[in-house]
Amino acid sequence: MQPEATPSPFLCQRFSTIIWSCLDFDLHKSAVFYAERYFTMDPKNHDARHLYATALLRAGQTYSAMYLVNIPLEVRCSGCLDIKAKCCTALGRHRQAREALEQCIQDTGYTPTPSMGSRNAKAFPEEAALRCRSGAEALKGNLPEKASLSFRQALALNPMLWEAFEGLCAIGSIPEIDELFPPRPSPSKRTQPEGIPQTRHVPTATGAGFFTPDTGNAGNLFRGWRPEPAAPQPFRVGLSRPRDSIVTNDSTFCPPDSSFLQPHRPSRQASTSGSVQPPASRPLSSADEAGPVPKKMRATVRQPVKAKPTKLSVEEPLKKARARPALKFANFFSSSGRRSQPTSSSRAGSAGLGKNDRIPSNSTIATRRSTRLLTGNGAKQTGKHPPTRDRRRQPGHVRSLSTESDMDEEAAGEVAFSRSPPPIAHSPRSEVSPAPSNWTAAHEQAAQEAYEFELADQYIYDLMRQFASATRALSLYDCSKCIAELEKLPHVHQMSAGVLAMVGRAHYERLEYASAERVFKAVRGIEPYRLWDMEVYSTLLWHLQRNVQLSFLAQELLNIDPRSSQAWIAVGNLFSLQKERSQALTCFRRAAQMDPTCAYAYTLSGHESIDEDLDKAINFFQTALRADPRHYNAWYGLGTCYLRMSKIRLAEYHYHKAVEIHPNNAVLLGCVGMAVERRGDRDAALALFDQAEKLSPDNALVRYRRAKILISMKRYPEAIQDLEILRDSSLEESNVVFQLARVYRLVGDDLKSAQMLAIARDTSPKSVNKLKKLLETVKDDERGVEVSQEDQMDEG
């Protein structure tokens, strides 16, 4: 994947197609994901800005959308004002919405960007989108197995549905990335054939379904769809019949409707300078389905073409086509906004037709004629010779056609992406005059355009695979791998708000709170009205005891959206930090009311209730697990409740469940070690604490717990080493000083023990009882000093 400073017109067109398809099918998170990628690559592009703002507005992030389009007047366009008016309407600011609309009306010379132009949208979504939405509803309804099945089916139909992959990550049932999104070979440009004309290969499926372009070989338009037997097919796939002419004025000879599987909108792109249209294709007529047609002889005396059709093997379909020109299947793929792209010979042929020879514009079946015949050159044919179609099966002497006719026929085959073999397979004339190489500038341009579309598809697919790999690692709490995968992204994507939020969450899960705080500050600088991931940021500030920053964040989030769960979680964390538990519980309940599927609100309510009512806390944690079975914080909270109730086996079970979800959390491993120690297995507990210390060497709580076990096992030198490290990092922690004074007394170092006692007296003068017990400690005494405060491992 090559990073691009400025995306090409083909890449812009592909992004626009994917984003509008997601918006049309109510996949707002997928639209935001791709729109953010597009806008990050080219922030000065107003088309990318409009798409990103529209996606955020549809996703309910109204303030973020308005922040994008509320830019200085000198760089603002009427499209930005239109989106701003929509945002103001959603916020109830109707006067500001009117002012923005009046400014739009005054700008009469504004040309809409491609994403804001006219387009055709499909009224009913594709099967892949329906399965994705079905999985999302099953996930909210606590049906993880059915949700996983729906998401997998959606990705099998269309691997570009980002919401389906995020749903699998939320469930925890995530296959390998190469299994879901297999790597694809790099596209290659078709070059000029050597000797004989080269056949056109059928384009490979991109897996994008309704995300693929209208025409060109960027993807298979009909993945998962099979035409009816008698229906005209949009592409010549698997047929090997030569074409008599590419001349047609039939309006039904156009690419399929963009609203079916290909939501490219040429009507929008027509007004954009620099955008290149792929070569137009035309469906087969009934003549192609009837069988191979021999080349027509060049007669010295031409006869007029009769309007009455002759009897063929497809006579009935022809009659039905003339009686009902608007066939159901043909109209399903036709579009009034599309036109065929005839060549100069097509226009000449159209001008040379007589009154009875002109092809109707609404007919789905076209009569094939030679280019020489349609041009009108030469004398008129007499009635001595039968019509062309009557001579289709008659053997006779065939003369070689002109080079111009050969080029026209081969060009028609190339435009239709035909697998037709070279003309030598159907005409003996090639033995006398071999077909020359007919690679023209039009073929070169078509090949270049197809190659550019393939490059755009490949870039988006590889970019999506890279994000999927990082998202999978984060959902499995493999934070180091997540950060490593994000570092492989192009630099422009690394600095986006979505990527930085993922980096901040990875540092938070690794208990690297200082690094996470710096990253979240950068996220707020890039997107100041962002609501997503702010509940994690508020809990991070709670851990760091940042009272002022947390208060400012809570007020801002509440002003942005008072009906968001993130805002009320931040307010609840603020009250919790100020030891106002009743107000904190009220805010957490309010957050749960705003979003009943928010498991984090129930979990925080349980942590606030754990010191007062264990049964009430257990109910909160169980409710959180009903909302999200993979919420490891709720499993941890249940383990803590059962440990306080002296139900050691239940506590160990729930701690183990939390560790299964988040195996790289040192605090959770320390909790398991604490339960195992209470059960009496000190060796197993020490092994768990050693593992936790390797995962997080800077975690003071884990090191303190290990030091206490070492003291109980009479391994005093190792305990002293851990306690001295804790003393240097936590100077005001009286419990560490007490334990260090106790160990010095146990090893017989009375001088250092007295020094630690003096420090402890100055640090915590109210701990007189602890000091008296410590003075009564004798050498090698196995009695432990009960420390009530540090025996509780609080995790938000």
N, C-alpha and C positions, 0 to 999 in steps of 0.2 A: 504494500500500500504506500503509494507515494504521496507525501503531503503537498497540498496545493495552497499557495498563498491567495490566489484569486480563482474561484471555480470557473470552469468553462461553461459556455451556454448550454451544452448538453447536460452537464452535471446540475446546473440550475434547473433545467427542465425536469430532470428526474426527481430532484428534491421536491419541486412544486407538485409533481404528480403524486408522489407518495403522501405528502402532507394533506393535500386536498382529499385524497381517497380516505385517509384516516378520519378526517373531519366529517366527511359525508356519512361515514359508517359509525360515528359516535365513539371512535377510539381516540379520545382526547389525549391520553398520556402518550400514546405512540406518536401522535401529531406533534406534541410538545418536544418529544425526544428528537425527532428528525428536524423539526424547525430550529431547535437550538443548535444542532450541528450545522445547519445551513447558515444561520445568522452568525455563528462563531467564525466560520470560514470567510465571510465577507460582510462585516458589520456596516459598511457604507452602502450596501445594496439595499435600496428601499423595498424591493420585492421580498427579500429575505426578512427585512424588518416587519413588513406587513403580515407575512405568513406567521412569524413567531408571535407577534402580538395577537393575531386572530386565534392561534392555538391556545395561548394563555387565557384569552377571554373566554373561549369555549370551555376550558378546564376549570373555570371559576377563579382564576388568579387575576382579578380585574385591575387591581392596583399595579401589579407588575406589567400588565399589558399597556396600561396608560402611561407608565413610566417609559416604556419603549418608544411610544409615538409622541410624547410630550417633549419634543426636542426644540432647539432654537429655531426662530422663524426663518433664518437664512437657509437652513438645510431641511426645512419641513416641507412636505408636499401635500397636495389635497387628499391623497390616500391616507396619510397619517391623520389628517383632520377628520376624515370619515370614521376611522377606527376610534379616534379619541371621542367622537360623538357617541359611538356605541358604548364605550366604557362609561362615559358620564351618565348615559341613560341607565345603565345597569346599577350605577351607584346612586341614582336618584338626583343627580345634578342636572336638572333639565335646562336651566338657563345656560350653563356652560355647553351643553350639548347643542342648543340652538345657535350659539355663537360660532361653534365649530362648523355647523352645517351651513351657516350663512357665508363663512369664508370659503367653503367648498363651492358654493354656487357662484361666487364672484370669480373664481378661477376657471374661466371657460376654455382655456387652451390646454388644460391638463389632459395628458394621455395616461390612462390607467396602466399600471404595471401588469405583467402577464398573470400574476396571481389574482388580480382584481378584475380582469376582463371577463367577458362572457364565456361560459363553459357549460358543458352538459354533465349533470350529476345524475347518478342512478338512484332511483327512488327506493329500491329495496337492496339491502346489503348482500354481499357475497356470503357463501357458506362459511368461509374461514372467519369472517368477522362475526357471524352469528355464533359460531362455536366459541370464539374468544369471549364474547359477552356472556354466553352461557356459563363458561368457566368462572368468570368474575362473580356472577351471581351465586354460583354454587360455593365459591370460596367464602363469600359473605354469609351464606346460609349454613356454614360449618359442615360442608360436604366435601372434604378434601379429596377423596378418591374420584368422585365424579368431576370435580374441578380439574384434577390432574389429567383425566382422560380427555376432557374437552380442550384443554390447552394443548395437549400433544396432537390432537386431531387438527386443531387450528394451525399449528406450526407445520404439520405435514402438508397441509394445503397451501400455506403461505408462510415461509420462514421469516418474512420481514415484519410480522406482527410483534412489536416490542412488548405490548401489554401481555400477550400470552406467555412470553418468556419470563416476564416479571411475576406473573401468577405462579409459574412453576417454582420460581425462587422463593416466593412467600410460603409455598407448601413445603418446600424442602426436598421435593422429588425432582432433582435436576440431573438429567443425563450429561454425559460429556459434551463439550462444545462441538467437537468434531463429529459427534453423532447427530446432534440437532442441526448444526450448520457445517456441513462438510466443506473443506477448502476447495476452491475452484481454480482451474488453471488460468493463467494470464491470457487475455484475448489476443488474437493475432489478426492482422489486417489481411484481407484478401487481395492478392496481387494479380497482375496480368497473366493469363494462362499461356503456356508455351505450346505451340503447334495447333492444338485443337481447343475450342472453347471449353472452359472449365465449368463443371456443373456447380450449381449453388447448393450448399448443404442446408438442411433444415436447421434453423436456429435452436440452440439448446435452451431448455427452460431455466429461467432465472429464479423460479420459485416465488416470484413476486405476485403472481395472480393478477389482481387488478392494479398492480403498481407498474407493470411493464408498459413500454411505449406503444403508440398506435401502430406504427409500421417500423420497418427495419428489422435487423436480426438481433436486436438487443435482448429479446426474450421470446418465449413461446406464448402466443396470445391465448391459446386455448388449453391451458393446463387444467385438467379436471373437467373438461367439457367435450362432448362428442356431438358432431352435427347429425341431423337427420339424414337418412339415405338419399332422399330426393332433393335436399336443400343445396343451393349453390354454395361452394366452399370459398372462404376468403383467400386461402393460400393454396398454391399448387403443391401439395404434399404427396409424394408417392406416385404422381402421374407422369407419364413419359410420352406426352403427345405434343407435336409441334404446334405452334400458333401460326395462323394465317396472317394476322394483322394485329397491331396494337391500336388501331384507330377506333375510337368510340367517343360518342358524346353522351352516353347514357349516364344519367345522374346517379344510378344505383351502383355504378362501378366506382366505389369509394371504399376507404378502409372501414372496418367495423366501428360501430358507435363507441365512443370513448367511455360511455357510462357502463359498459358491460364488464370487460376484464381489463381495459386499458384506459385509465382516466387521463391520458394526455389530451390537452385541449388545444388543437391547432388554431381555433378561433381566437384564443387568447394570445397565442404566440405570434399570430400574424402581424400584430402591431408592434412587436418587439424587434428592434434592430439588432442584428447579430445572431439571432436564433436561427438555426438551420433546420428545415423540415426534412424528415426522412423520405426516401423514395416512396411514391404512392403505389399501392397494389390494387388489383382488381380481381373480383371473384370469377370463377369459371362460369361459362355459359353451358347450356345443355349440349352444345356441339362438342365440348370437351368431354362430356360424359358419354357421348354416343360412341366414341371410338376414335382411332387415328384417322386423320384426314390427309390424303395424298396432296402433294403440291399441284397447284392448278397450272395447266399448260398455257403458255402465252400464245393465244390465237392471233392469226393475221387479221381476221375480221371479227370484231367483237359484237356480241349480241347484248341487247338490253337485259337488265336483271329483272326477272318477273317478281311481282309483289306477292303472288300466291305461293305459299310454302309447299314444298314437296313432301311426300310421305317418307318418313324416316323411322328409325327404331324408337325415337323419342317423340313421336307425333302427338301422343296424348299430353305429355308435359308441355309441349309447345302450345297446344290449343288452350290448356288451362292457364298458361302464362299470359296468352293474349286476352283471354276472357277476364282474368283477374290479375292485372299487372301488379297490384300491391300485395304480393305474397306475404304471408305472416312472418315467415322466417327471414326473408330479405329485408322487410321493414324493421325487423328487430335489430339489425346491424346497420341500417342506413341512418344518415344524419343529415338534416337540412343544412347544417353549418359546414358541411364538407364538400369538396369538389374534387373531381378527378383532375389529373395533371396530364393532359394530352400533349403530345409532341407536335412539332411543326407539321409533320406528315398527317397527323390527326386532323388538324385544322384544315389542311388542304383537302383531305378526303371529305370532310364534312361540307366544305363549300362545293365540291363537285358532285354531290348527290342530287338526284332528281327529286321530284315531288313524291314519287312513290317509293323512293329508295332511302329516304331519311329515317333514321332510327328514332323511335319514340324515346322521349326523355324519361318516362316513368316505367319503362319495360325492364324486367329482370332478365330477359333472355335476349341476347344480341346475335344477329346474323353475321357470320364471319365472311369477310370479303378480302380479296387481295389488295395490297397497297396500290398496285398498278391500276386495278379496277376502280378504286375509290378516287384516285386522282383525276380521273376523267380524261386522261391523255389517250390519243389514238382514235381510230374510227369506231363507230358503234357496231355492236355485234348483231348479226342477223339471226334468223330463226333456224338456220341449218344446224347449229350445234345445240345440244341439250344444255339445260342450266347446269351451273357448277355443282350443285348438290346432287343432281342426277348422275353426274359423272364421278361421284366420290368413290364408288367401288369398281369402276370400269378400268380394266388395264389399258394401257396405251403408251405411245411414245411420249416421254417426258423430257422436255428441254430444260437446260440449266437456267435458273433464275438469275437476275442481275445481282450485282454486289449490294446494291441499295436495299433490295428486298431481303437479302440475307441478314443485313445489319438490322433492319427493322424487326425481323422475326427474332433474332437473338436478343435484341434489346427488350422485347416484350417478355421473353423468358426470364431475363435477368430481373426486370422490375417485379415480376410476379414470384420471384424466388423459386423458380421451377427446378425440379430435378430432371428435366427433359434432357435426353442424350443429344449429342450433336446431330445435325441434319443428315449425316452420312448413314445413320441407321435406318432412314426412311426413304432415301432418294438415291437412285443409281447414278444420278448426275455427278455425284461427288467423285466417281471414279475418273471422270473426264476432267472436271475442274474442281480441285480441292478447295474447301472453304478457307478463306484467309482469316487471320486473327482480327476479330472485330471489337477489340477493347477500346472504347471511346472515352472521351472526357466525362460523359455522363456516368459511365460505369465507375470510373475512378472516384468521382464525387460521391456516388452512392456507397461505394466501399469505404471511403473515408468517414462518411457520416455514420455508417453502421459500426465502424470500429470505435468512433468516439462515444457512441451510445453504450457499447460494450465496456469501454473503459469507465464510464460513469457508473454503470451497474456494478462493476467489479469494485470500484472505490467505496461505494456505499455499503456493499455487502461485507467487504473486509473491515470497514470501520465498525459496522454493527457487530461483527464477530469479536472484535477487540473489546468493545463495551460489554458484550455478553460474557466474555471470559472474566472480566473484572467484577461484574455484578454477581456472577455465580460464586466467585471466591468470597465476596463480602457476605453473601447470604449464608455461606457455610462457615463464616467467621474465620476464614483464612486471610487475615488482614494483611500479612506481609505479601502474599501473592497478589492480592487486590492492588496494593500500591505499586508493585512491580509491573503489573499489567497496564495500569494507568500511565505509568512512565513511558510505555512504548507508544503511546498515542502521539500524533503530531502536536507540536507545541501550541498551536492555536486552539486545539481542543482541550489541552491540559489546563488552560487558563479560563475555561468556562465555569459558570457557577455550578452546574450540575456535577462536573468532574471534581471540583474542589469540595463540594458537599460530601461526595463519596470518600475523598481522602480524609476529611475531618471525622467522618463516622468511623473509618478504619483506625485512626489514631485513638479515638475515644474507646473503641472496643479493646484496644491494646493497653488501655489505662494510661496512655500518654496524653495527659490532660493539657499540658502546656502547648504541645504541638497542635493538638486539636483546636485549642482556643485561637491560635494564630490563623489557622486555616479558616475557621468559621468567621473570623473578622474579615478576611479577604472575601468570603462569600457575601457577606453583608455589604461590602464596598461595591461589589459588582452588581448585585441585585438587592437593593435595600428594602424592597417590599416583598421579599420572598417569605413564604409561610412554610413551605416544605422543609423538613429536617430541623425546624426551629425548636421542637420539643427536646431534641437531643442536645442542642446548644444550651437551652435553659437548664437542663439537668447537669451539663458540664459546668456551667457557672455555679450551680449549687455545690458541686463537689469542690470547686476551687474557692468557695466562700466569697465570691464576687458579688457583694450585696448591691453596690451601686450599678454595676453593669447589668445585673439581672433585673433590677427595678426599671432601668431604661428600656431593656428589651421587652419586658412585659407590657409596659405602657405603649410602646410602638406597635407591637403585635395586636394589642387590643384596639388601637385606633385603626389599624389596617382592616381587620375583619373581626368584629366582636362575636361572630358566630362560628369562629374556627376553634377546633379543639387545641391547636398549638398555642393559641393566645391564652386560653384558660389554664393550660398546663404550666405555662411560664408564670402566670400569676400565682398559681398554687405552689410552685417551687419557691417563689419569693416569700410567701407566707410561711412555708416550711422552714426556710433558712432563718426567718425571724422568730421561730419557735411558736408560731401561732397556728396550732394544729387544727383547730375548729374551722378557721377561715380557709386553711389549705384544703381540708376535706371538702368544703363547700365548692371550691374552685375545681377540684378534680371531678366531683360529681357533675358540675356544669359542663366540663369537657366531655364526659361520657354522654351527656344528653345531646351535645352538639354532634357527636359521632359515636353512635352505639357500637361500632366495630373497632373503636380505638382501645386496644388491650392495655396500652400504656397508662391510660387514665385510671383504669381499675387497679393496676399494679401499684401505682403511686398512692392510691387510696388505702390499699392494704398496708403499705409501709408506714403510712401515717397512723394507722390504727393498731399497729403491732404492739405498741407499748401499753395500750390501754385495754384493748379487748381482742384476745387472740381468735375467738370464734368469728368475730366480725371481720378480722383481717383474712382469715381462711376463706370466708365467703367472697371477699373481693378478689383474692388470687384465683379462686376457682372460676369466677366470672371472666377474668382476664384470659384464662386458658380456654374457655369456651369460645371466646372471640378470636384467639390466635393460639393454637396448640404449640407453636414453636417459640412462644415468648419465654425465653429462659429466665427472665427476671421473676416471673410469676412462680416458676418451679423453685427458684431459689428462695422466694418469700415463704412458700409452703414448707420448705425444709427448715427454715429458721423458726417458724411457728411450732413445728413438731419437736424441734430440738429444745425449745423453751418448755414444752410440755413433757420433756423427758421421754419422748417416744423416739428412741435412737434409731430403730430400724426404719421407721417411716421417714425420719429426717434424712438418713443416708440414702434412701431410695429417691427422694425428690431432689437431693443434691446431685445424685448420679444422672438423673434425667436432664438437669440443667447442664451438666458437663457434656452429655452426649450432643446437645445442641451447640454448645459453645466450648469446644475442647481446649481452646487456647486462652481461657480466662484464668488467671492465677488466683483470683479471689474465690472462684467456685471450687477450684482444686483444694484451696485451703479450707473451705467449708467441709468438703468431703473428708479431708484429713482430720478436722476437728471432730466430726461425728465418729470416725473410726477410732480416734483416740478415746472418746467417751465410751466406746464399746470395749476398750481394753487392749486393742492391737496397736501398740506404740510403734513397732517396726514398720508396719504398713502405713501408719500415719506419717512417720518421718519420711518415708519414700515419697508420699504425696506432696509433702511440703518441699522436699528437694526438687521435685518436678515443677512445682509452682514457682520456686525461686529462680529456676532456669528460664522460665517463661517471662518473668518480670523481676529482674534483680533489684529494681528500685522500689518495689512494693513493700512498704514498712510493715503492714499488718501481717503479711505472710512471713516475713523474717522474724517478727516478734513471736508469732505462734511457734515457729520452729525453735526459737531459743528456749521457750518454755518447755517444749518436749525434750530438748537436749538437757535441760536442767533436771527434769524428772528422771532421765536416763543416766544421770551423773556424768555426763560428757561436758564438763565445765569449760575447758578451753575453747571448744567450738561455740558454746553458748556465749562466752565472753566476747568472742570475735563478732558475732552477730549483734550483740547488744551495744558494743562500742560503735559499730557502723550506724546503728539507729540513734545513738546519742549524738553523733556528729551531724546527722541529718535532721534530727528533731530535738532541738536544745530544750524546748519548754515542755516536753512530754515527761511527766512525773513518773508514770508507770515504768518507763524504760530505766530511769534512774533507780527506782526502787529495786527492780530486778537485778540491775548491775551491782548495787550495793550488797544485795543478798548473795550473789554468786561470789563476790570477792570475800565475803565473810565465810562462805562454805569452803573456799580453797585456802583460807587462813591468812589472807592479806587484809589485816585489820586497818592498816593505814588508808588504803584506797577505799575500803568500805566506809570508814569515817568521813572521807572526802565526799563520797557519793551521798551519804546521809545529810551532810551539810547542804549540798546542792538541792537535795530533795526537800529539805526543810524550807529553803528559800523559795523554791519553785511552787510548792504546794503546802503552805503553812497550816492548812486545815486538816491535813492527813496525819493527825497525831496518833490515831489508833494503828495505822499502818507502820508508823515508825516504831511504836512499842513492840509490835509483833516482829518487826525486823531485828530489833535489838535482842529479842529472845531466841533468835535463830542460832543454832549451834552448828559446828562443822559436820558436814555430811548428813545433815538432817534432811529427810526426804519430804518433810511437810512443806506444802506449797503455800504461797501467798495468794489469796484470792483477789483477783483484780476484776471488779464488776464491770467497769466501763469498757475495757478493751476486749472483753469476752464476746461482745456483740459486733458482728461484722455487717455493717450497714451498706447496702448497695442500692442506689436509686433506680 
